[in-house]
Amino acid sequence: MPNLLETQGSLPPINSPILVRDLPRLLAPITAYVHERRPAVIVANDRGARLAGLALAQSYHAAYAAPLPTHSGQLNFLRISKTQSDTAPIASRLRELTANDAPASLELLLLDDWVTTGVTVSRFVEAANAAGITTSKLAVATLCGQKAEGVEHIVGDPLTLTTNSIWNAYEEVTGVAIVPGDARGIAAQPNKYAQQARVELAKAVSAYYASPAR
């Protein structure tokens, strides 16, 4: 397992993986968006957005000295994947997450790493609509890359075109595993690499928000 904060040699930028230290910068526009729109529920998607979700919560606290402005003050983790053809379990979980929420202009924000085919976003919209949430009250936020169509979408850095990250190569650092039959689709799987990633993430967020150059 490499140091998650180290530079990845001389790889071209388009192929260089996103590192833990990159997350506060990539999430900065999303953090500001969350502060402005104040979504009722935030869902960090699958293993790819696990660290991004933790980084968003830490970044928001660093930027605004407050917990996330969701109705619970927290975010949720869920697995929505292009490999899942049946969106009924996802819709059921989204219905549970939003059941007791007061009306909001933005009911549900999906946080993911990036968009490739757009199928995951389509599954999200389909499941949310089935849960009774209109598309106008949905949004998607991704770290980088292209935008999805048909739903409001905020991208942290559109000029970062990589579809690679340190946790793609080393899934242990996410601290979660796919669990078939679990309502969320994923469950916590703590290990020393995940703990290392969380420590380094906290350092990265602190360093980013302490920097006068940001």
C-alpha positions as CSV (number, residue, x, y, z in Angstrom):
1,M,0.0,0.0,0.0
2,P,1.6,3.3,-1.0
3,N,1.5,6.5,0.9
4,L,-1.9,7.9,-0.1
5,L,-0.6,11.5,-0.3
6,E,2.5,10.9,-2.4
7,T,2.8,12.0,-6.0
8,Q,2.2,9.2,-8.6
9,G,5.4,9.4,-10.5
10,S,5.4,10.8,-14.1
11,L,2.0,9.6,-15.3
12,P,0.2,12.0,-17.7
13,P,-2.4,14.2,-15.8
14,I,-5.3,12.6,-17.6
15,N,-4.3,9.2,-16.2
16,S,-3.1,10.2,-12.8
17,P,-5.2,8.9,-10.0
18,I,-7.0,11.2,-7.7
19,L,-5.3,11.1,-4.3
20,V,-6.7,11.7,-0.8
21,R,-5.0,15.1,-0.7
22,D,-6.9,16.2,-3.9
23,L,-10.4,15.8,-2.3
24,P,-10.7,19.1,-0.5
25,R,-9.9,21.0,-3.7
26,L,-12.2,19.0,-5.9
27,L,-15.0,19.3,-3.3
28,A,-14.6,23.0,-2.7
29,P,-17.3,24.0,-5.3
30,I,-19.6,21.2,-4.0
31,T,-19.1,22.4,-0.4
32,A,-20.1,25.9,-1.4
33,Y,-23.1,24.5,-3.4
34,V,-24.3,22.5,-0.3
35,H,-24.1,25.6,1.8
36,E,-26.2,27.5,-0.7
37,R,-28.8,24.9,-1.5
38,R,-29.0,23.1,1.8
39,P,-30.1,19.7,0.6
40,A,-32.4,17.7,2.9
41,V,-30.5,14.5,2.3
42,I,-27.0,13.8,0.9
43,V,-26.2,10.3,-0.3
44,A,-22.6,9.3,-1.0
45,N,-22.6,6.6,-3.6
46,D,-21.0,3.2,-3.5
47,R,-17.3,2.7,-2.7
48,G,-16.1,5.4,-5.1
49,A,-17.7,8.2,-3.1
50,R,-17.0,6.9,0.4
51,L,-14.0,9.0,1.0
52,A,-15.5,11.9,-0.9
53,G,-18.5,11.8,1.5
54,L,-16.3,11.9,4.5
55,A,-14.2,14.7,3.0
56,L,-17.4,16.7,2.2
57,A,-18.5,16.5,5.8
58,Q,-15.1,17.6,7.1
59,S,-14.7,20.3,4.4
60,Y,-18.1,21.8,5.3
61,H,-17.2,21.9,9.0
62,A,-13.8,23.5,8.2
63,A,-15.4,26.1,5.9
64,Y,-18.5,27.0,7.9
65,A,-17.8,25.7,11.5
66,A,-21.0,23.7,11.3
67,P,-22.2,20.2,10.5
68,L,-23.7,19.5,7.1
69,P,-27.0,21.5,6.6
70,T,-29.0,18.3,5.9
71,H,-32.1,17.7,8.0
72,S,-30.2,15.1,10.1
73,G,-26.9,17.0,10.1
74,Q,-25.2,14.0,8.5
75,L,-24.9,12.2,5.2
76,N,-25.9,8.7,4.1
77,F,-24.1,5.9,2.2
78,L,-25.8,3.9,-0.4
79,R,-24.9,1.8,-3.5
80,I,-26.4,2.8,-6.8
81,S,-24.7,1.1,-9.7
82,K,-25.1,0.7,-13.4
83,T,-25.0,-3.0,-12.7
84,Q,-28.3,-2.9,-10.8
85,S,-31.2,-3.2,-13.1
86,D,-33.8,-3.3,-10.3
87,T,-34.1,0.1,-8.8
88,A,-37.0,-0.9,-6.4
89,P,-34.7,-1.5,-3.4
90,I,-33.0,1.8,-4.0
91,A,-36.3,3.6,-4.2
92,S,-37.4,2.0,-1.0
93,R,-34.2,3.2,0.8
94,L,-34.5,6.7,-0.6
95,R,-38.2,6.8,0.6
96,E,-37.0,5.8,4.1
97,L,-34.3,8.5,4.1
98,T,-36.7,11.3,3.0
99,A,-39.8,10.1,4.8
100,N,-39.7,12.5,7.8
101,D,-38.1,15.5,6.1
102,A,-39.9,18.8,5.8
103,P,-40.3,20.1,2.3
104,A,-37.1,21.5,0.8
105,S,-36.2,23.1,-2.5
106,L,-33.5,20.4,-2.9
107,E,-34.6,17.1,-1.4
108,L,-31.8,14.9,-2.4
109,L,-28.2,15.2,-3.5
110,L,-26.2,12.3,-4.9
111,L,-22.4,12.5,-4.4
112,D,-20.3,10.4,-6.7
113,D,-16.7,10.3,-8.0
114,W,-17.4,10.9,-11.7
115,V,-19.8,10.2,-14.6
116,T,-18.8,7.7,-17.3
117,T,-21.8,6.3,-19.1
118,G,-24.5,8.2,-17.2
119,V,-26.3,5.0,-16.3
120,T,-25.8,5.4,-12.5
121,V,-27.3,8.9,-12.7
122,S,-30.3,7.5,-14.6
123,R,-30.8,4.8,-12.0
124,F,-30.7,7.4,-9.3
125,V,-33.3,9.6,-11.0
126,E,-35.5,6.6,-11.7
127,A,-35.3,5.4,-8.1
128,A,-35.9,8.9,-6.6
129,N,-38.9,9.5,-8.9
130,A,-40.3,6.1,-7.8
131,A,-39.8,7.3,-4.2
132,G,-42.0,10.3,-4.9
133,I,-39.2,12.9,-5.4
134,T,-39.4,14.9,-8.6
135,T,-36.4,15.5,-10.7
136,S,-36.6,19.2,-10.0
137,K,-35.7,18.4,-6.4
138,L,-32.7,16.3,-7.2
139,A,-29.1,17.1,-7.9
140,V,-25.9,15.2,-8.6
141,A,-22.4,16.3,-7.5
142,T,-19.2,14.6,-8.8
143,L,-15.5,15.3,-8.2
144,C,-14.5,15.8,-11.8
145,G,-15.2,15.1,-15.5
146,Q,-18.2,15.4,-17.7
147,K,-21.8,16.4,-16.7
148,A,-24.8,14.2,-16.8
149,E,-27.9,15.2,-18.7
150,G,-31.4,15.5,-17.4
151,V,-30.7,16.5,-13.8
152,E,-28.9,19.4,-12.1
153,H,-25.3,18.5,-11.8
154,I,-22.4,20.3,-10.1
155,V,-18.8,19.2,-11.0
156,G,-15.9,20.0,-8.7
157,D,-13.3,20.3,-11.4
158,P,-14.5,19.8,-15.1
159,L,-11.0,20.1,-16.3
160,T,-9.8,17.1,-14.4
161,L,-10.6,14.3,-16.8
162,T,-9.3,11.3,-15.0
163,T,-11.5,8.3,-14.2
164,N,-9.1,6.9,-11.8
165,S,-8.4,7.2,-8.1
166,I,-6.2,5.7,-5.4
167,W,-9.2,3.9,-4.0
168,N,-9.9,2.3,-7.4
169,A,-6.6,0.5,-7.3
170,Y,-6.8,-0.1,-3.5
171,E,-10.4,-0.6,-2.5
172,E,-9.3,-1.3,1.1
173,V,-8.9,2.4,1.7
174,T,-12.6,3.0,1.3
175,G,-13.4,1.0,4.4
176,V,-16.6,-0.5,2.9
177,A,-17.6,-3.6,1.0
178,I,-20.5,-4.6,-1.2
179,V,-23.0,-6.6,0.7
180,P,-25.8,-8.3,-1.4
181,G,-29.1,-8.1,0.4
182,D,-28.2,-5.2,2.6
183,A,-30.6,-2.3,2.3
184,R,-27.8,0.1,1.6
185,G,-25.9,-2.3,-0.7
186,I,-22.7,-1.6,1.2
187,A,-21.5,-2.0,4.7
188,A,-18.5,-0.7,6.8
189,Q,-15.4,-2.9,6.7
190,P,-12.9,-1.2,8.9
191,N,-9.2,-2.0,8.3
192,K,-5.8,-0.3,8.9
193,Y,-5.7,1.1,5.3
194,A,-9.1,2.8,5.7
195,Q,-8.0,4.2,9.1
196,Q,-4.8,5.6,7.4
197,A,-6.9,7.2,4.7
198,R,-9.2,8.9,7.2
199,V,-6.2,10.3,9.2
200,E,-4.6,11.6,6.0
201,L,-8.0,13.0,4.8
202,A,-8.3,15.0,8.0
203,K,-4.8,16.4,7.5
204,A,-5.5,17.2,3.9
205,V,-8.7,19.1,4.8
206,S,-7.0,21.0,7.6
207,A,-4.1,22.0,5.3
208,Y,-6.4,23.1,2.5
209,Y,-8.6,25.3,4.6
210,A,-5.6,26.7,6.4
211,S,-3.9,27.8,3.2
212,P,-4.3,31.4,2.2
213,A,-3.8,30.5,-1.4
214,R,-7.0,28.5,-1.8
